Amino acid sequence: MSASPIGAWRRLHPLSPVVRVGRRAVTLVVVLAFPFISSGRVDPTDGLIDLAIICVVAVGGVVSWLVTRWRVDGGMVQVETGLLRRQKTRVPLSRIQSVDVVRPGTARVFGLAEVRVRTGGGHAGDVRLAYLTGNQAERVQAFLLVLAHGGTLPVAQVAARPLARVYNPRLMLALLLRWSAVAPLVVAVALVLGAALLGGGAVAQSLVGSALAIAVGGGLALLRQINSLMSYEVTEAMDGLHVRGGLIATVVETIPRRRIQALRQTEPLLWRGLGWAGLSVDVAGGQRRSGEDRGAAGQLRALSPVATVAESAQLLADLLPGARPGDGRPSPAVARVKAPLSYHFLRGGVSGGLAVSGAGRLQRTTTWVPLAKVQSIRWVQGPIQRRLGLATVHLDIAGRRVGVALRDRSAAEAVELAEQLPGLCRAAREAAREHHQGPAAEKGEAPAAG
């Protein structure tokens, strides 16, 4: 940045109101133009009302920009906004979990980007700087991450280590081969064929309309996936994993390793013949914030949307040393009676500080959870399991999308796991705590809050 934000109040970019209004401009235009389209005539009074609405929206955006300012001071990121109802947000640098740079499509037109400062607590304490210039946003991101990790200025530029990158032609084919893309196409074709057999009439027209709606919905969903996953790449730096991706709207997200709760590998039916797999991560403290895009809605983030099994295994080993595809032992043969369709994928076990479970019917899903991240342990035995001498052990974590369920183990093994896991998890947490406190203790620093 041209000047340090420490101690000095700064404003957002002057074009920020244009971007905010621009993201909703299409909806606004459609709503205002609908009366004219439906009636086919122009009323001067309606035109003045529409102009007044547009002016009010524009003035509101400008006022919001004028009353918003931010700075870094006293070990905190400070943001003040609001005209009638003043709001002041203070985020301690020690509580910052990640700093992301997001470039929505409208913002990219003006060369702007948004900086999202995330904490591990509630959403209300997070900070959004929307918008800054693209270069300024990246410098602010690096600046805050260095301060959050106890660094000092000037910021040292350390080369990031590439971990994974999506191959775009493979991604396009993989998305087309997923059931979420195939199912709408199959249903739409079936409805069109049904309409053709009927030969005409109101029912046939209704079937064609339904087919068109399903095809359009499926196509839009596919385009959203392509927009968020094209040119996807993951690199590792001192502050954690850097995830970049996007076609029109791009996201640069930083995921500290300590926030990783679980890893999940998926192998859809149509991918397995090609030797492909996807790898995702469950992140603590991250859900959709008000006003954010749908891509930020969940905690389960793609790290490798699609790759060969060997590439996925290498990324898995980089993130969780000791984890390998095929980990875990099969469930007892008697479990086939309870789960005949998914038995061939049922696996589970605990080894090397990790719990692993495998499941799925058509799509094979394998999940790894570090024992240090386990929050609670549950032993469950349903009536059918009781008859068959089986039980399930659930390991709950802070993430809300992923967990490990050691399904349909023998009752004796499940009891043994339930008795041993609390001690194993406690030992894993102590080892992780010593690992994180060691470097800080050597430097005479207090350990960072996780």
C-alpha positions, 0 to 999 in steps of 0.5 A: 500500500502507498501508506500504512493503514496503521493508525490512519483512517482510510476509505473504501474505493469511490466506485464501491457504491457502483459495484454494490448497486450494479450487482442488483441492477438487473433485478431492479431494471426488470422490476421497474420495466415490468409495468411498461412491458405488460401494458405496452404504454408509457405513463410519464408519472411512472417514469418519474417514480422509477427515476426517483427509486433509482436516485434513492438507491444511488444516493443511499450507496454514496452515503454508505460509502461516505460514512464507512471507514477502516484502519488497523490500530491498537492490535485490531482491525477497526471498521466504522459505518452507518449514518443514523445507526452507527456501527463499530466493529473491532477484530483483534489481530490475534483472532483472525482465522483467514483473510480472503480476497473475492472478486465478483464479476461486477467488481472485476469490471472496475478492477476492484476486489473485496477483502473478507476478514474472518474470525473463528467466532460468530459471523457478526464479528467478521469484517468486509472491506468492499471494495478496494483496488485489486492490488490494494486488496492483495497487499491488505491481505498479506499485511493483515496475515503477517500481523495476525501471525505476529510478524513485523513489517516489512512483509517478507515475500515467501514463495508459495509451494504449489500443491494442486491445480485443476486441469480445465478440460478434465474438469469440464468432462468430470462435471458433465459426468456427475449425477447432478448433471446427468439426472436433469438431462435424463429427466428432460429427455424422458419428458420430451419423449413422453410428450412426443408419444402423446402427439400434442395437447395440453399435457404434452405442452406441459411436459415440454415446459417441464423439460425445458425448466429442468434443463435450464435449471440443470444448465445454470447449476452446471454453469455455477460449478464451472464458474467457481471451479475453473482454473482452481489451484491450491498452494501452501505458504507460511500462513496456510493453504491458499485456494484460488479459483473462478472464471467470472467471479474469482476467490482467493481464500487462505485456510490456516492448517489449524482450521482443517477439521477433516478431509473427504475424498469422493469417487462418483460412479462415472469417475471411477472407470477413469481413475478420478477423484475429488478431495474436499476439506471441512473448515471450522468457523466458516459458513455463509455470511449475510451478503456473500455469494452462494459459493461461500455457503458451506464449510466443505471446500474443494481442494482438488475438484477432480484429479487422478487418484494418484494426484489426490493421494499425494495431496492427501499425504501433504495435508494429513501425513500417514493418510492413504486411500484404502485406509481402514478395515472392512466391516464384518460380513454380517453387515451385508445383511443390513447394508447390502447396497453399500457394504462393498464400500464400508470401511473404518478404523483408527490409526496413526492419530487419524480416524477414517471411514468409508461409505457410499452406494454408487459414490465411494466416499472416504473421510479422514479426521485427526483425533485432535479435532474430535469433540465428542464420541457416540456409541450407537446400536439400532435394533437391526444392529443389535440382532446382528451383533453390530454397532456404530461409533460416531466421532463429532468434530467442530465442522458441521458438514463432515464427521466420521462414523465407523459404521456397522463394526462388530459390537465388541470392536465398537465397545473397545473403540468407544473406551480407547478413543477418549484417551487417544484423542486427549493424547493427540490434542496434547501433542498438537498443543505442544507442537504449536506452542513449541516455536512460540515458547522458543521465541518467548512469545505467547502462543496464538489463539486458535 
